């Protein structure tokens, strides 16, 4: 230790000790390096991979606030190296929209398991890795039991049960008001059921949002934000970064035929293009569970085929899919199992063959004068023989039709009227 003159005495008098610099140990530097840096900002979007989970049902109300922010981040990244992690727009999105649960115990455990003391955004709360509560592959990806939800005097759900296994596509059908959309909202964590349980990969839907992808019934896109920016935004919220995010955007754009309009604002797209873009948001993070609520409503044939092809591919890779629709032929093309909803509960469940067994088919004869004769029957061969024997004029055509899902739908309508 050396001495120097005390301050204020002109170099004379008492001396003040001068301490040598303290050298920090290697362990201290390591601990300090591991401390999280930066801030976690308040949430602006609640659920990864789903525009339906944004703060308001009408995205246009938030466009003026969020659209410029998204575009500004994208422009900034264009001036920087593409692999600069800190300037990647997806990271800017995650910083701006991540919720305050980034330092939850689940994320702390995820960082501890990796042993790297990573920044909270590296294990984003919406990242599937931060909620990896998976049970073995044979276990259901969705298990719903006794769900009930009441709005005033209306029982939207009244004991709704459904199980979906990995790789299974479940076609959820039923008349308007049967409870299909309310079921999707409960399972996606947007609303709470009054009673019953819903488990996604063994976890509560709110905790499992990172493994859920939702395409809601109504369009929920930011009109002034491009399709590419939507995909990067929700991919970033799901934990995708840099090369993985770019690859995911390219894959979804190719699967859903988005490439042609990838850099156009969502508000100027056709209805079918918006449907495809919205489905892309649901698919971008490769969720374990897909909830598609009438994804092809009003869509053109190209959009419908692109969506069906993408759904089949994701199911083949192991995702569980709940697909609600009124276009019953789509379920045949998807080779889906069927769940029939009626008055807030599932009243029939099985394969199409199982549910159609026992329903009558139809035999139709067309005669030379243009008249027709039709007969509903459980035995088409016997019915055809009888009709031909009874014919009094030449027959120009014969049509034998087996029961299909439209017949199942009509039988449900009869039950409702009874």
N, C-alpha and C positions, 0 to 999 in steps of 0.2 A: 504494500500500500504506500502511495506517495502522498505528499502534502502540497497544498497550494494556498496562496493568500486568501483570507476570508474576504468576502464581498464587502465593499464599502470602506475598507481601512487602508486603501492605497498600497496594499502589499505588505503592510506591517501589522504586527499583532498576531492573533491566533490563526492557526491554519485549519482548513476544512479538509477532511479526508476525501480522497478521490478513489472510488471503487473501480476495480477492473471490470470490463464487460463480462456478464455472466454467459457462459456458453451453454446453449440449450442441448440437452441430451438427444440422441437419435430417437428415443422413445417419445420425448416431448414433441419433437417435430412431427413424428408420425401421427400422434394423437391430434395435433393441431390441424394437420392436413386432412384428417378424416372428418373434421367438423363440417356439417352441411353449410353451404353458402347460398346466398340469394334469398328471395322471399317467395312465399306461396301466396298467390293473390286469390281474391274471392271468386266464387264460382259464377260463371255466366251461362254454362250449360251443364245439366245435371248428369247426363248419361252418355257414355261413349257409344258411338255407332248408331245413334238414333236421334234424328231431328225432333221426334215427338216429345223428347224429354227436355226440350228447351223451356225457358221461363214462361212463355205464353203460347197459347194455342195458335195465335196468328203471328207467324214469323215476320210478316211485313212491318209489324209494329216496332220491331227491333232492328230493322234493316239500316236505318240512318245511323244507328249507334255502332253496329257491328260490321257492316259492310266495308266502310272505309278502313277500319282497323285490319281486316283480313287482307284487303287489297294492298295496303301500305306494307304489311309484312311480306307479301309476295314480291312487291317491287324492290324492297330492300334486298331480298335474297338474290334477285336477278343481277344485282351489282356486285355480289360477293361470290367467292368460290362455292360451287355446288355442294362440296363436302364439308363446308364450315359449319360444324354442329351448332355453334352459338348463334349463327345468323340464319339457320334453317327456319322457314316460316312456320313449320309444324311446331318447333320449340317455342316460337313466339306465341302461337295459338295456345299451347299448353300452359305457358306462363300466365296468359291473360284469362284463360277460362278454367284452369284447374281449381278444384275446390279445396277447402282448408283441411281436408282429410288426408293430405299428402303425407303427414307424419303420424298416421294412425298406427296402432300396434301391428296391424297386418303388414304395413309397409316396412316398419322397423324390423319385423321378422324376416321379410324378404331381403332387406339389405344385409342383415346379419348372416343369413344363409349364404349370401354370395361372398361375404367377408371383405367387402370393399368400402363400406361406409359411404355408399354412393349418395349423390344429391337426391332429394326427394322426388324430383321429376324423372329420375332414371327408373323408379319403380312407381309410376303414376298410379293413383288410386283406381283409375279406370282400366289399368292394364290387367289383362287376365292373369299375369304372373303374380300380381299382388293379391289375387283372390283365388289362388289355385287350391280349391277345396275339392277337387275331383275325387269321385269314388271310382272303383274299377269300371272298365269299359262296359261291362254287361249291365251295370246299374243305370237307372233312368237318368236322362239329362234333365227331365222335367217330371216332377211328381206333384200333382194337385189333388187335394182331398177336401171335400165338403166346403168349397168356397161359397160364401154368401155376401151379397152386396145389395143394399136397399137404398133407393132414392125416393123419399116420400112414401107413397103407397105402392111403389113399383119395386118388385123383387127382380133386379137385373140379373143376379146370380142367386140360385136357391139350391145349394148342395151340388156344385159343379165338381166333377171328378175327371181327371185325365192324366194319363201316363204316356210319356214320349221317350223312346230309347235312342241312343246314338245311331245315326244313319237312317232313322225312320222319318218318313214324311207323313204327317197326319193331316188329312183334309177335314177341316172343321166346317160343317155345313149346317144350315138352319135358316129359318125365315127371319126377316127383320125383327129385331127385338128379342131374339132368342138368347142373347147374352154373349155373343162372340167377341164384340169389341171390348166390352167391359172385362171379359176374361183376359184379353191381350193387355189391357191397361194394368190389371193387377199383377200379372206375371212379369211385366216389364218394369215394375216398381213405380209406376206413375201414380197409382192410387192404392190405398190400403183396403183390403177386404174387411167386412164386419166380423166374419168368422171363417174358420177353415185354415188350411195350410197350403203354401206353395213353396216348393224347393227347386232351385235351379242349380244343378250340379251339387246338390246337397246343402246349398246355402240359401238364405233369404234373398228374394229378388233384388232388394236394394244393395246388398253386399255383393251380389253377383252380376252387377250391371256390366262389368267388363267382359263377360262371356255371353252377353245377349246382344243380338242385332234385331232392330225393329224397323219395319216399313209400315207406317200407319195408314189408315184408310184414306185420309185426306192429305194432300200435298203439304209438306212442312219444310220448305226450302227457303233460304234467304234470296229474294228476287234479284238483288244487285250483285250477288256473289257468284262467281263462275263455278261450273261443275268441278273443275280441278281443285279449286279452293275449298269447296265443300268436302271433297274426299281427303284432302290434306288436313283440314281442320279436325274432322272426326277420327281420322287415322292417328293424328298426333295425340288427341285426347285418349286414345286407346293404348298409347305407349309405343307406337311405331315411330322410328327415327331414321333419318338420312336414307341410306340405301334401301332398307326394308320398307320404308314408307313409299319411296319412288317405285319400287317393284310392285307393291300392293296396288298403287294407283294405276299402273300400267296393266296389271292383271285384270282388275275390275273393269277398266275402260275397254279392254279387249273382250271380256266375257259378256258385257252388257251392250257392246257396240256404242260406246260413248265417245270414241276417239274424234269423230267428225265435229262434235260440238263441245269438246272438253273445256275450251277456254271461252265459252259464251256464258253470259249471266243466266241464271236459272229462270229469271222472269221473262225472257224472250223465247224460251223453248216451247215446243208444242206439248200438249198434254202427255203424249206417249213418251217423249224425251224426258219430261220431268219425272214420270213414273220410273224410268230406267235409272235416272240420276238418284232418286230417292232410294231405290233398291241398292244402288252402289254404296250409299252411306251405310246401309245395314250390313253389307257384306265386307266392307273394307278391312276389318280387323279379324276376319275369319272366326266368327263367334261359334261357340259350342251349341247355342240355341238360336234359331232364326224364327221370329214371329212376323209373318207376312199377312197383313190384314187387307184382303181384296187388292193385291198388288197390281192386278191387270184390269181393274175397273175402268172402262172407257178406253182401254188401250187398243192400238192398232195391231194387226197380225204380227208385224215385225217385233214390236215391243213384247207382245205376249210370248212369242217363241224364244226371244233372247232371255226373258225372265225364267221360263220353264227350264231351258237348258242350264242356266246358272244354278237354279235350285237343285236340279238333279246332280250336278257336279259336286256341290257342297255336301249333299246328303251322302254321296258315294265316298266322300272324304271323312265322314263320321259325324257331321253335324246333325242334330235333331231339328226338325222343321215342323212348325204349325202353320198351315196354309189355309186361310179362310177364303171362300169364294162362292159365288153363285153360278160360275161357269163349270158345271159338273164334269164336262168332258176333259177339263184340265187335270182333274184328279185321276182319270183313267190314264192319261198320258204320263203322269208322274208316278204311276203305280203306287198310289198312296193308300194307306189304310184310312178308314172313315170313322169320324166321330160326329154323330147327329145331335145337335143341340136344340132343345125345345123348352121354352119357359124357364130359362136360367139353369138348366142341367143337361147332362149328356144322357140321352135316352136310348141310344144304340151305338155300338162300337164293334168294329171288326173290319175284315177285308171286304172289298166290294162284292166278291162272290158270296161271302157269308151273308151279307145284308140283303142281297138280291134274291137269295134262295127263297122260293115260295111266292115271289111276286109274278103276276101274269105277264106274258108277252103278248104279241099281237100278230094276227094274220090278216092281210088285206088283199083283195082281188080287184083288178080294174077290168071292166068289160068293154066291148067294142063300141058301145054308145057313149063311153066316157064316164059312166057311173062307177061307183066304188062300193064295196062291201067289206067292212072290218069286223073282226071278232077278237075280243080279249080272251086269252086262254092260258091255262097252265100246261096244255099239251098241244103245241103248234102243229105237229104232224097229223093228229086225229082231227083237229079243227080244219086243216086244209083239205083233207079228204072229204069231210062233210060238206064244205063250201063248194068244192068242185062238183060233187054229186048233185047239189041243189041248183047249180047254175042253169039258167034258161037261155043264155046267149053266149057267144064266144068270149073267152077270157084272153085279154091281151097282156096282162102282167100279173105276177104274184109277188108279194112282199111278206117275208116272215121275219119278224123282229123280236129279238130276245129282250128281256127286261134290262133296263139300264138305270143309271143314277137319276135320270129325270123321272122315271117311274117311282123310284124311292121317294123323291121329293114330292110327287103328287100324292103318294100314299100318306105322307106326313100331313099334307094339307087336309086330306079327308079326316084324319084323326083330330086335327085342330077344330074342324067344324062339328065333330061329333059331340 
